[in-house]
Amino acid sequence: MTISSMKYVKLGNETHQINSHCRAYRIGINLSTLYVFLIIFFSFIGCEKNIPVPQHLIGEWRTSAPQYEDRYLKIAEHSLIIGIGNGEELSQDIEKVNVEQKNGETMYTIHYKDTEGERWSLILIYSTVSGGTLKIKNSNVIWEKVKSESPR
Protein backbone atom coordinates (compact mmCIF):
# COMPACT_ATOMS: atom_id res chain seq x y z
CA MET A 1 0.00 0.00 0.00
CA THR A 2 1.42 3.33 -0.95
CA ILE A 3 1.26 6.41 1.21
CA SER A 4 -0.88 8.16 -1.40
CA SER A 5 -3.64 5.51 -1.06
CA MET A 6 -3.90 5.93 2.71
CA LYS A 7 -6.48 8.36 4.04
CA TYR A 8 -6.02 10.28 7.22
CA VAL A 9 -8.63 12.01 9.31
CA LYS A 10 -7.73 14.69 11.81
CA LEU A 11 -9.84 14.68 14.95
CA GLY A 12 -8.76 17.47 17.23
CA ASN A 13 -5.01 17.10 17.67
CA GLU A 14 -4.97 13.42 16.59
CA THR A 15 -4.59 12.05 13.09
CA HIS A 16 -6.15 8.63 12.38
CA GLN A 17 -5.56 6.32 9.47
CA ILE A 18 -8.95 5.29 7.98
CA ASN A 19 -7.63 2.48 5.83
CA SER A 20 -6.79 0.22 8.76
CA HIS A 21 -10.35 0.44 10.12
CA CYS A 22 -11.90 -0.19 6.70
CA ARG A 23 -9.66 -3.19 6.18
CA ALA A 24 -10.67 -4.67 9.53
CA TYR A 25 -14.32 -4.03 8.63
CA ARG A 26 -13.90 -5.86 5.28
CA ILE A 27 -12.20 -8.81 6.99
CA GLY A 28 -15.11 -8.97 9.46
CA ILE A 29 -17.63 -9.08 6.61
CA ASN A 30 -15.63 -11.76 4.79
CA LEU A 31 -15.43 -13.92 7.93
CA SER A 32 -19.16 -13.47 8.59
CA THR A 33 -19.93 -14.52 5.04
CA LEU A 34 -17.68 -17.56 5.42
CA TYR A 35 -19.38 -18.58 8.68
CA VAL A 36 -22.85 -18.32 7.12
CA PHE A 37 -21.72 -20.36 4.12
CA LEU A 38 -20.23 -23.08 6.37
CA ILE A 39 -23.41 -23.31 8.46
CA ILE A 40 -25.54 -23.71 5.33
CA PHE A 41 -23.11 -26.23 3.82
CA PHE A 42 -23.00 -28.46 6.90
CA SER A 43 -26.77 -28.34 7.35
CA PHE A 44 -27.24 -29.69 3.81
CA ILE A 45 -24.74 -32.46 4.38
CA GLY A 46 -26.93 -33.70 7.21
CA CYS A 47 -29.91 -34.21 4.85
CA GLU A 48 -28.43 -37.34 3.32
CA LYS A 49 -27.41 -40.08 5.72
CA ASN A 50 -24.95 -42.92 5.19
CA ILE A 51 -26.52 -46.15 6.46
CA PRO A 52 -26.04 -49.93 6.18
CA VAL A 53 -28.22 -51.71 3.60
CA PRO A 54 -31.74 -51.67 5.08
CA GLN A 55 -33.24 -55.09 5.80
CA HIS A 56 -36.32 -54.40 3.64
CA LEU A 57 -34.07 -53.94 0.57
CA ILE A 58 -32.17 -57.21 1.06
CA GLY A 59 -33.41 -59.90 -1.30
CA GLU A 60 -34.15 -60.54 -4.96
CA TRP A 61 -36.20 -58.02 -6.94
CA ARG A 62 -37.95 -58.74 -10.25
CA THR A 63 -40.38 -56.94 -12.52
CA SER A 64 -43.28 -58.14 -14.63
CA ALA A 65 -42.26 -55.80 -17.48
CA PRO A 66 -41.70 -58.05 -20.53
CA GLN A 67 -38.45 -56.34 -21.61
CA TYR A 68 -36.89 -57.29 -18.25
CA GLU A 69 -38.23 -60.85 -18.12
CA ASP A 70 -34.81 -62.42 -17.43
CA ARG A 71 -33.40 -59.50 -15.41
CA TYR A 72 -33.23 -59.04 -11.65
CA LEU A 73 -31.56 -57.22 -8.80
CA LYS A 74 -30.21 -59.09 -5.80
CA ILE A 75 -29.32 -56.88 -2.90
CA ALA A 76 -27.30 -58.29 -0.01
CA GLU A 77 -25.64 -56.65 2.98
CA HIS A 78 -22.36 -56.06 1.11
CA SER A 79 -23.13 -56.81 -2.55
CA LEU A 80 -25.37 -55.84 -5.42
CA ILE A 81 -25.92 -58.50 -8.08
CA ILE A 82 -27.49 -57.43 -11.36
CA GLY A 83 -29.00 -60.12 -13.56
CA ILE A 84 -28.21 -59.01 -17.12
CA GLY A 85 -30.01 -61.76 -19.01
CA ASN A 86 -29.16 -65.18 -20.47
CA GLY A 87 -28.30 -66.43 -16.98
CA GLU A 88 -25.45 -63.92 -16.63
CA GLU A 89 -25.01 -61.58 -13.70
CA LEU A 90 -22.68 -58.85 -12.52
CA SER A 91 -21.63 -58.81 -8.88
CA GLN A 92 -20.69 -55.47 -7.33
CA ASP A 93 -19.29 -54.62 -3.88
CA ILE A 94 -21.46 -52.12 -2.00
CA GLU A 95 -19.36 -49.38 -0.41
CA LYS A 96 -22.10 -47.33 1.23
CA VAL A 97 -25.79 -46.51 1.08
CA ASN A 98 -27.28 -43.04 1.45
CA VAL A 99 -30.93 -42.47 2.28
CA GLU A 100 -32.90 -39.33 1.57
CA GLN A 101 -36.55 -38.45 2.04
CA LYS A 102 -37.74 -36.43 -0.93
CA ASN A 103 -41.27 -35.58 -2.07
CA GLY A 104 -42.76 -38.23 0.23
CA GLU A 105 -40.51 -40.97 -1.20
CA THR A 106 -37.51 -42.77 0.24
CA MET A 107 -34.55 -42.66 -2.11
CA TYR A 108 -31.63 -44.99 -1.53
CA THR A 109 -28.37 -44.32 -3.33
CA ILE A 110 -26.27 -47.47 -3.43
CA HIS A 111 -22.60 -46.66 -4.04
CA TYR A 112 -20.71 -49.66 -5.37
CA LYS A 113 -17.47 -50.64 -7.01
CA ASP A 114 -17.32 -52.87 -10.10
CA THR A 115 -14.78 -55.63 -10.76
CA GLU A 116 -12.36 -53.12 -12.35
CA GLY A 117 -12.52 -50.89 -9.27
CA GLU A 118 -14.60 -48.16 -10.91
CA ARG A 119 -17.16 -46.51 -8.64
CA TRP A 120 -20.84 -46.29 -9.60
CA SER A 121 -24.13 -45.47 -7.93
CA LEU A 122 -27.66 -46.73 -8.35
CA ILE A 123 -30.58 -44.66 -7.07
CA LEU A 124 -33.59 -46.69 -5.97
CA ILE A 125 -36.93 -45.22 -4.97
CA TYR A 126 -38.63 -47.37 -2.35
CA SER A 127 -42.37 -47.48 -1.69
CA THR A 128 -44.25 -49.50 0.91
CA VAL A 129 -47.05 -50.19 -1.60
CA SER A 130 -47.83 -53.91 -2.12
CA GLY A 131 -45.42 -54.98 0.61
CA GLY A 132 -42.58 -52.91 -0.86
CA THR A 133 -41.66 -51.91 -4.40
CA LEU A 134 -38.63 -50.33 -6.05
CA LYS A 135 -38.19 -48.05 -9.01
CA ILE A 136 -34.83 -47.18 -10.48
CA LYS A 137 -34.57 -43.40 -10.70
CA ASN A 138 -35.62 -42.07 -14.13
CA SER A 139 -37.55 -45.26 -14.87
CA ASN A 140 -41.23 -46.12 -14.39
CA VAL A 141 -40.62 -49.88 -14.19
CA ILE A 142 -41.75 -51.27 -10.84
CA TRP A 143 -39.68 -54.01 -9.20
CA GLU A 144 -41.18 -56.29 -6.55
CA LYS A 145 -39.39 -58.38 -3.99
CA VAL A 146 -39.48 -62.11 -4.66
CA LYS A 147 -41.20 -63.82 -1.75
CA SER A 148 -38.99 -66.52 -0.28
CA GLU A 149 -40.72 -69.83 0.16
CA SER A 150 -40.83 -71.06 3.73
CA PRO A 151 -39.48 -74.61 4.31
CA ARG A 152 -42.10 -77.32 4.82
C-alpha positions as CSV (number, residue, x, y, z in Angstrom):
1,M,0.0,0.0,0.0
2,T,1.4,3.3,-0.9
3,I,1.3,6.4,1.2
4,S,-0.9,8.2,-1.4
5,S,-3.6,5.5,-1.1
6,M,-3.9,5.9,2.7
7,K,-6.5,8.4,4.0
8,Y,-6.0,10.3,7.2
9,V,-8.6,12.0,9.3
10,K,-7.7,14.7,11.8
11,L,-9.8,14.7,14.9
12,G,-8.8,17.5,17.2
13,N,-5.0,17.1,17.7
14,E,-5.0,13.4,16.6
15,T,-4.6,12.1,13.1
16,H,-6.2,8.6,12.4
17,Q,-5.6,6.3,9.5
18,I,-8.9,5.3,8.0
19,N,-7.6,2.5,5.8
20,S,-6.8,0.2,8.8
21,H,-10.3,0.4,10.1
22,C,-11.9,-0.2,6.7
23,R,-9.7,-3.2,6.2
24,A,-10.7,-4.7,9.5
25,Y,-14.3,-4.0,8.6
26,R,-13.9,-5.9,5.3
27,I,-12.2,-8.8,7.0
28,G,-15.1,-9.0,9.5
29,I,-17.6,-9.1,6.6
30,N,-15.6,-11.8,4.8
31,L,-15.4,-13.9,7.9
32,S,-19.2,-13.5,8.6
33,T,-19.9,-14.5,5.0
34,L,-17.7,-17.6,5.4
35,Y,-19.4,-18.6,8.7
36,V,-22.9,-18.3,7.1
37,F,-21.7,-20.4,4.1
38,L,-20.2,-23.1,6.4
39,I,-23.4,-23.3,8.5
40,I,-25.5,-23.7,5.3
41,F,-23.1,-26.2,3.8
42,F,-23.0,-28.5,6.9
43,S,-26.8,-28.3,7.4
44,F,-27.2,-29.7,3.8
45,I,-24.7,-32.5,4.4
46,G,-26.9,-33.7,7.2
47,C,-29.9,-34.2,4.9
48,E,-28.4,-37.3,3.3
49,K,-27.4,-40.1,5.7
50,N,-25.0,-42.9,5.2
51,I,-26.5,-46.2,6.5
52,P,-26.0,-49.9,6.2
53,V,-28.2,-51.7,3.6
54,P,-31.7,-51.7,5.1
55,Q,-33.2,-55.1,5.8
56,H,-36.3,-54.4,3.6
57,L,-34.1,-53.9,0.6
58,I,-32.2,-57.2,1.1
59,G,-33.4,-59.9,-1.3
60,E,-34.2,-60.5,-5.0
61,W,-36.2,-58.0,-6.9
62,R,-38.0,-58.7,-10.3
63,T,-40.4,-56.9,-12.5
64,S,-43.3,-58.1,-14.6
65,A,-42.3,-55.8,-17.5
66,P,-41.7,-58.1,-20.5
67,Q,-38.5,-56.3,-21.6
68,Y,-36.9,-57.3,-18.2
69,E,-38.2,-60.9,-18.1
70,D,-34.8,-62.4,-17.4
71,R,-33.4,-59.5,-15.4
72,Y,-33.2,-59.0,-11.7
73,L,-31.6,-57.2,-8.8
74,K,-30.2,-59.1,-5.8
75,I,-29.3,-56.9,-2.9
76,A,-27.3,-58.3,0.0
77,E,-25.6,-56.7,3.0
78,H,-22.4,-56.1,1.1
79,S,-23.1,-56.8,-2.5
80,L,-25.4,-55.8,-5.4
81,I,-25.9,-58.5,-8.1
82,I,-27.5,-57.4,-11.4
83,G,-29.0,-60.1,-13.6
84,I,-28.2,-59.0,-17.1
85,G,-30.0,-61.8,-19.0
86,N,-29.2,-65.2,-20.5
87,G,-28.3,-66.4,-17.0
88,E,-25.5,-63.9,-16.6
89,E,-25.0,-61.6,-13.7
90,L,-22.7,-58.8,-12.5
91,S,-21.6,-58.8,-8.9
92,Q,-20.7,-55.5,-7.3
93,D,-19.3,-54.6,-3.9
94,I,-21.5,-52.1,-2.0
95,E,-19.4,-49.4,-0.4
96,K,-22.1,-47.3,1.2
97,V,-25.8,-46.5,1.1
98,N,-27.3,-43.0,1.5
99,V,-30.9,-42.5,2.3
100,E,-32.9,-39.3,1.6
101,Q,-36.5,-38.5,2.0
102,K,-37.7,-36.4,-0.9
103,N,-41.3,-35.6,-2.1
104,G,-42.8,-38.2,0.2
105,E,-40.5,-41.0,-1.2
106,T,-37.5,-42.8,0.2
107,M,-34.5,-42.7,-2.1
108,Y,-31.6,-45.0,-1.5
109,T,-28.4,-44.3,-3.3
110,I,-26.3,-47.5,-3.4
111,H,-22.6,-46.7,-4.0
112,Y,-20.7,-49.7,-5.4
113,K,-17.5,-50.6,-7.0
114,D,-17.3,-52.9,-10.1
115,T,-14.8,-55.6,-10.8
116,E,-12.4,-53.1,-12.3
117,G,-12.5,-50.9,-9.3
118,E,-14.6,-48.2,-10.9
119,R,-17.2,-46.5,-8.6
120,W,-20.8,-46.3,-9.6
121,S,-24.1,-45.5,-7.9
122,L,-27.7,-46.7,-8.3
123,I,-30.6,-44.7,-7.1
124,L,-33.6,-46.7,-6.0
125,I,-36.9,-45.2,-5.0
126,Y,-38.6,-47.4,-2.3
127,S,-42.4,-47.5,-1.7
128,T,-44.2,-49.5,0.9
129,V,-47.1,-50.2,-1.6
130,S,-47.8,-53.9,-2.1
131,G,-45.4,-55.0,0.6
132,G,-42.6,-52.9,-0.9
133,T,-41.7,-51.9,-4.4
134,L,-38.6,-50.3,-6.0
135,K,-38.2,-48.1,-9.0
136,I,-34.8,-47.2,-10.5
137,K,-34.6,-43.4,-10.7
138,N,-35.6,-42.1,-14.1
139,S,-37.6,-45.3,-14.9
140,N,-41.2,-46.1,-14.4
141,V,-40.6,-49.9,-14.2
142,I,-41.8,-51.3,-10.8
143,W,-39.7,-54.0,-9.2
144,E,-41.2,-56.3,-6.5
145,K,-39.4,-58.4,-4.0
146,V,-39.5,-62.1,-4.7
147,K,-41.2,-63.8,-1.8
148,S,-39.0,-66.5,-0.3
149,E,-40.7,-69.8,0.2
150,S,-40.8,-71.1,3.7
151,P,-39.5,-74.6,4.3
152,R,-42.1,-77.3,4.8
